[in-house]
Amino acid sequence: MARNILWETPQEINYEISKRVKNIRKRQKISQQKLSEMSNVSYGSIKRFETTGDISLISLTRIAVALGLADDLKNLFTDIPYTNIQEVINENR
């Protein structure tokens, strides 16, 4: 089964996501401290996320909800095409 070659590391992908979230936070004129209060995610976790991309899934979900991005997060992996007939068979078992 062939998969696309990924040229970025998981850490690089996480960091790119964190940059997007940071930009959205700034567009909405929300400080890290305010986002911490809105999301119930510690200030330190938000700061670390924006600096390194490191965050737990539950904290990312809380941040997404606080920023009005829950639908974007919920829609991850929803429109993934099948790569072969075996995947169709496997999914329906």
C-alpha atoms as an extended CHARMM CRD file, in Angstrom:
* protein
*
        93  EXT
         1         1  MET       CA              0.0000000000        0.0000000000        0.0000000000  PROA      1               0.0000000000
         2         2  ALA       CA              1.6120000000        3.2310000000       -1.1650000000  PROA      2               0.0000000000
         3         3  ARG       CA              1.3510000000        6.3480000000        0.9870000000  PROA      3               0.0000000000
         4         4  ASN       CA              2.3090000000        9.8980000000        0.1470000000  PROA      4               0.0000000000
         5         5  ILE       CA              5.8000000000       10.8390000000        1.2090000000  PROA      5               0.0000000000
         6         6  LEU       CA              5.7520000000       13.3380000000        4.0410000000  PROA      6               0.0000000000
         7         7  TRP       CA              8.5570000000       15.8870000000        3.8780000000  PROA      7               0.0000000000
         8         8  GLU       CA              7.7710000000       17.4460000000        7.2380000000  PROA      8               0.0000000000
         9         9  THR       CA              8.2290000000       15.9260000000       10.6500000000  PROA      9               0.0000000000
        10        10  PRO       CA              5.2600000000       15.6130000000       13.0260000000  PROA      10              0.0000000000
        11        11  GLN       CA              6.8190000000       18.3870000000       15.1150000000  PROA      11              0.0000000000
        12        12  GLU       CA              6.9890000000       20.6830000000       12.0810000000  PROA      12              0.0000000000
        13        13  ILE       CA              3.3320000000       19.9930000000       11.2660000000  PROA      13              0.0000000000
        14        14  ASN       CA              2.3330000000       20.7540000000       14.8720000000  PROA      14              0.0000000000
        15        15  TYR       CA              4.3110000000       23.9780000000       14.7800000000  PROA      15              0.0000000000
        16        16  GLU       CA              2.5750000000       25.0710000000       11.5620000000  PROA      16              0.0000000000
        17        17  ILE       CA             -0.7940000000       24.4300000000       13.2260000000  PROA      17              0.0000000000
        18        18  SER       CA              0.2860000000       26.4270000000       16.2740000000  PROA      18              0.0000000000
        19        19  LYS       CA              1.2710000000       29.3620000000       14.0380000000  PROA      19              0.0000000000
        20        20  ARG       CA             -2.1630000000       29.3190000000       12.4130000000  PROA      20              0.0000000000
        21        21  VAL       CA             -3.9090000000       29.2660000000       15.7970000000  PROA      21              0.0000000000
        22        22  LYS       CA             -1.6830000000       32.0880000000       17.0550000000  PROA      22              0.0000000000
        23        23  ASN       CA             -2.5490000000       34.1920000000       13.9960000000  PROA      23              0.0000000000
        24        24  ILE       CA             -6.2630000000       33.6060000000       14.5680000000  PROA      24              0.0000000000
        25        25  ARG       CA             -5.8890000000       34.5340000000       18.2410000000  PROA      25              0.0000000000
        26        26  LYS       CA             -4.1230000000       37.7590000000       17.2790000000  PROA      26              0.0000000000
        27        27  ARG       CA             -6.6980000000       38.6000000000       14.5940000000  PROA      27              0.0000000000
        28        28  GLN       CA             -9.3770000000       38.3030000000       17.2470000000  PROA      28              0.0000000000
        29        29  LYS       CA             -7.2660000000       40.5380000000       19.5220000000  PROA      29              0.0000000000
        30        30  ILE       CA             -7.1480000000       37.9610000000       22.2950000000  PROA      30              0.0000000000
        31        31  SER       CA             -4.0750000000       37.7960000000       24.5420000000  PROA      31              0.0000000000
        32        32  GLN       CA             -2.5610000000       34.4930000000       25.5690000000  PROA      32              0.0000000000
        33        33  GLN       CA             -3.7600000000       35.1830000000       29.1120000000  PROA      33              0.0000000000
        34        34  LYS       CA             -7.3310000000       35.8670000000       27.9400000000  PROA      34              0.0000000000
        35        35  LEU       CA             -7.3000000000       32.7240000000       25.7890000000  PROA      35              0.0000000000
        36        36  SER       CA             -6.1550000000       30.8030000000       28.8420000000  PROA      36              0.0000000000
        37        37  GLU       CA             -9.1810000000       32.0530000000       30.7600000000  PROA      37              0.0000000000
        38        38  MET       CA            -11.5780000000       31.4460000000       27.8560000000  PROA      38              0.0000000000
        39        39  SER       CA            -10.3490000000       27.9120000000       27.1710000000  PROA      39              0.0000000000
        40        40  ASN       CA             -9.4400000000       26.6940000000       30.6530000000  PROA      40              0.0000000000
        41        41  VAL       CA             -5.9860000000       25.8110000000       29.3010000000  PROA      41              0.0000000000
        42        42  SER       CA             -3.0690000000       27.0310000000       31.3690000000  PROA      42              0.0000000000
        43        43  TYR       CA             -1.2000000000       30.1080000000       30.2010000000  PROA      43              0.0000000000
        44        44  GLY       CA              2.0000000000       28.0590000000       30.1850000000  PROA      44              0.0000000000
        45        45  SER       CA              0.4540000000       25.4540000000       27.8880000000  PROA      45              0.0000000000
        46        46  ILE       CA             -0.7100000000       28.1260000000       25.4580000000  PROA      46              0.0000000000
        47        47  LYS       CA              2.6880000000       29.8050000000       25.4930000000  PROA      47              0.0000000000
        48        48  ARG       CA              4.4500000000       26.4560000000       24.9250000000  PROA      48              0.0000000000
        49        49  PHE       CA              2.0270000000       25.5630000000       22.1180000000  PROA      49              0.0000000000
        50        50  GLU       CA              2.6330000000       28.8160000000       20.2940000000  PROA      50              0.0000000000
        51        51  THR       CA              6.3900000000       28.4660000000       20.7410000000  PROA      51              0.0000000000
        52        52  THR       CA              6.8890000000       24.7720000000       20.0030000000  PROA      52              0.0000000000
        53        53  GLY       CA              3.6210000000       23.3110000000       18.7060000000  PROA      53              0.0000000000
        54        54  ASP       CA              3.4760000000       20.9450000000       21.6880000000  PROA      54              0.0000000000
        55        55  ILE       CA             -0.0160000000       20.5170000000       23.1870000000  PROA      55              0.0000000000
        56        56  SER       CA             -2.4030000000       17.7800000000       24.2440000000  PROA      56              0.0000000000
        57        57  LEU       CA             -5.3700000000       17.0350000000       22.0330000000  PROA      57              0.0000000000
        58        58  ILE       CA             -7.8540000000       18.0140000000       24.7620000000  PROA      58              0.0000000000
        59        59  SER       CA             -6.1190000000       21.3740000000       25.2240000000  PROA      59              0.0000000000
        60        60  LEU       CA             -6.0980000000       21.9750000000       21.4710000000  PROA      60              0.0000000000
        61        61  THR       CA             -9.8080000000       21.1730000000       21.3900000000  PROA      61              0.0000000000
        62        62  ARG       CA            -10.4900000000       23.6110000000       24.2370000000  PROA      62              0.0000000000
        63        63  ILE       CA             -8.5590000000       26.3320000000       22.4160000000  PROA      63              0.0000000000
        64        64  ALA       CA            -10.4090000000       25.6080000000       19.1760000000  PROA      64              0.0000000000
        65        65  VAL       CA            -13.7680000000       25.8880000000       20.9500000000  PROA      65              0.0000000000
        66        66  ALA       CA            -12.7460000000       29.1480000000       22.6260000000  PROA      66              0.0000000000
        67        67  LEU       CA            -11.6760000000       30.6480000000       19.2800000000  PROA      67              0.0000000000
        68        68  GLY       CA            -14.7680000000       29.4420000000       17.4250000000  PROA      68              0.0000000000
        69        69  LEU       CA            -12.8090000000       26.8240000000       15.4710000000  PROA      69              0.0000000000
        70        70  ALA       CA            -14.4750000000       23.6770000000       16.7800000000  PROA      70              0.0000000000
        71        71  ASP       CA            -15.9830000000       22.7790000000       13.3990000000  PROA      71              0.0000000000
        72        72  ASP       CA            -12.5820000000       22.9820000000       11.7310000000  PROA      72              0.0000000000
        73        73  LEU       CA            -11.1680000000       20.5640000000       14.2800000000  PROA      73              0.0000000000
        74        74  LYS       CA            -14.1890000000       18.2550000000       14.1020000000  PROA      74              0.0000000000
        75        75  ASN       CA            -13.8360000000       18.0550000000       10.3240000000  PROA      75              0.0000000000
        76        76  LEU       CA            -10.2990000000       16.6720000000       10.3830000000  PROA      76              0.0000000000
        77        77  PHE       CA            -10.0500000000       13.3620000000        8.5470000000  PROA      77              0.0000000000
        78        78  THR       CA            -13.6480000000       13.4860000000        7.2920000000  PROA      78              0.0000000000
        79        79  ASP       CA            -13.0270000000       13.6980000000        3.5530000000  PROA      79              0.0000000000
        80        80  ILE       CA            -10.2650000000       11.1600000000        3.0870000000  PROA      80              0.0000000000
        81        81  PRO       CA            -10.4540000000        9.3380000000       -0.2600000000  PROA      81              0.0000000000
        82        82  TYR       CA             -9.9320000000        5.6060000000       -0.4500000000  PROA      82              0.0000000000
        83        83  THR       CA             -6.5860000000        4.6010000000       -1.9220000000  PROA      83              0.0000000000
        84        84  ASN       CA             -7.7010000000        1.1230000000       -2.9740000000  PROA      84              0.0000000000
        85        85  ILE       CA            -10.6300000000       -1.2960000000       -2.8720000000  PROA      85              0.0000000000
        86        86  GLN       CA             -9.1900000000       -3.0890000000        0.1530000000  PROA      86              0.0000000000
        87        87  GLU       CA             -9.7060000000        0.0300000000        2.2800000000  PROA      87              0.0000000000
        88        88  VAL       CA            -13.3870000000        0.0350000000        1.3010000000  PROA      88              0.0000000000
        89        89  ILE       CA            -13.6960000000       -3.6180000000        2.2830000000  PROA      89              0.0000000000
        90        90  ASN       CA            -11.8200000000       -3.0880000000        5.5670000000  PROA      90              0.0000000000
        91        91  GLU       CA            -13.9950000000       -0.1180000000        6.5660000000  PROA      91              0.0000000000
        92        92  ASN       CA            -17.1980000000       -2.0730000000        6.1110000000  PROA      92              0.0000000000
        93        93  ARG       CA            -16.1480000000       -5.0310000000        8.2520000000  PROA      93              0.0000000000
